[in-house]
Amino acid sequence: MGEIIKVLGKKRINSEEFQIELNKPHMDGQQNSVHIQTKTFRIEMSQSEFNIIALNTLKAIQKLKTLKSL
C-alpha cells in the first residue's frame, strides 16, 4: 500500500464507515492510487479509473433525477 496523500471522504452506510483515500504510487512513474475501504472491505484502483467511476456515477445520478423528474 502506498503512503496516504489525502483522505478524500468518509461516509457511513448502515453500520459501516467507508473511507476514500488518495495514495502515492507504489513505484515511480505510476499513477496515484485510490482506496475505498472499511474495516472488512478494500478496493484499490488507479486515480484515472476512480475518475471514470466518479464521473459515470454523477452522470447516472443526473439521469435518474431527470427520469424521475426530481
N, C-alpha and C positions, 0 to 999 in steps of 0.2 A: 504494500500500500504506500502511496505517495504521501508527502507532507501536505497537511491541510493549508490551503491558501486562504479560504474564506468559507464560512457556513452560509449558504445561500438562503436557507429557510428551514423552519421546523413547523410541523403540522401534526396535531393529534387526531387520529381517526379511530373511533371507539376507544379502546384502551392502549393502543399502540402509538408511540411518538415516532414520526418519521423525521429524519434529518437529511438534508441535501447539502453535500459538501463539494466544493471545488478543490481539487488536489493537484499538486505538481506532478509532472510526468514521471514515470518510473525510470526512463532513460533520456539522455539528452537527445534533442531532435524530435521527440514525440509530443503529441498534444497533451494538454492538461486532461485529467480525468474527472468525472463526476460520479460520486457515490450517493445512492439513495438507500438509506438503511434504517433499520430498527434494531432492537436487541436480538431479534431472531431472524432477520432477513437483511440481505445486502445485494445490491446490483451495481455493477460498475460499467460505465460507458465513456467513450471519448467525449470531449466537450462539443464537437460537431454533431455527434449522434444525439446528445442531450438537446442541443439547439433545435434539431429537426423534430424530435418528440415534443418539445415545448411549443414550437410554432404550430405543429399539427393539432395539438391539444387545444390551443387558443382558437384555431380555425373551427374545430369541432364544437367548441362551446358557443361560438358566434353563430354557427349554422343551426345548432339546436335552439338557441334563443329565437332565431328568425322563424324556424319551422313551428315553434310553439307560440309564436307572437308574444314573446316576453319583453 
